[in-house]
């Protein structure tokens, strides 16, 4: 898929962004995908505490992110995860959920 923005009817897929903070992931995602298809760890932290940088909220925010991904995979919806995900241990649970529902 060379240009996700060109997709008129997005197929079921999980796209997991990987990169350090400040590398442009959110900007790139924001310019190419519909807001309702993007799930950001920062957004879940903000929902829980009002502060995207509150690291104490990481564990419950990750749990919420994984729950949202699992639900969307069960519905076969395009889902973009906007989080650092630089360690395999962060990506593996997300990819496992997609595989469980046979979503690329």
N, C-alpha and C positions, 0 to 999 in steps of 0.2 A: 504494500500500500504506500505509494509514494506521496500522495497528497490526501490526508484524511479529510480535509475540508471539502474535497470534491465529492465525498460520499453523499448521495442523495437519500439513501435509505440504509443507514449503518447496519451492518451485520453484527451478530453477536461476537464480541471480542473483549478481551481484557488487555488493556495497554497499561503497563507499569513504567512510570518515569523513573530514571535512575540518574543521579547526579548530586553533587554537593549543594548545600544551601547557597543561594545567590547565583546559581549557574544559568538561570533563565528558563527553568522547567515550566514554571507557572505562566510566564509570558508566552512561551511557545504553545503550551496547551490552550491558554486563553484565546489565542488567535486562530486555533484550528478546530476546536471542539465546542459543542453546545455546553453551556453552563451546567445543565441538568445531567450531563454525562460525566462530569468531572468531580472526583471525590478527593478532597485535600485533607491531609492530616492536620494542617494548620486550622482549617475550617472546623474540624471536630474539636480541637483544643479550644478554639474561640467559642463554640457552642457550650462547652462544658464550664469554662472559667471566665470568658470574656477577654482572654489574653492568648494570642497565638503562640507566644513564647513561653508559656507556663509549662515547663518540663515535668512538673508534678502530675500533669494531666495526660502524659504520654500513654500510660498503660490503658486507661479507660478509653482514650481517643483511638488507640490502635484497635481495641476490641470493637468499638463502634464502626470503624472503617472496615474491618473484616466482616462484620455482620452485614453492612451495606453491600459489600462486594458479593458476598454469598447470595444475598437476596437477588441482586441484579443478575448474577450468573444463572440462578434458577429460572429467571424470566427471560434469559438469553438476550440481554440488553448490552449495547456497547457501554463499557465502563473504563474510564481513565483514572488511574490512581496517581495523584500528584503528591508525592512524598519523596524524601531523600532516597530511601531504598538502596543505599550503596552497599549494604551487606546482604549476602545471599539469605541469611537467616530472616531478614525483613521481607524479602521477595517470595521466598518459598511458600509461606502460608497462603499468599494471594494466588500464586500460580496453582497450588494444589486445589484451591476452590474452583478455579476455572476448569482444571482437568476433570474434577468430579462431575461437572455438568457438560463436559465435552465442548468447551468453549476455547477457541484459540487465544 
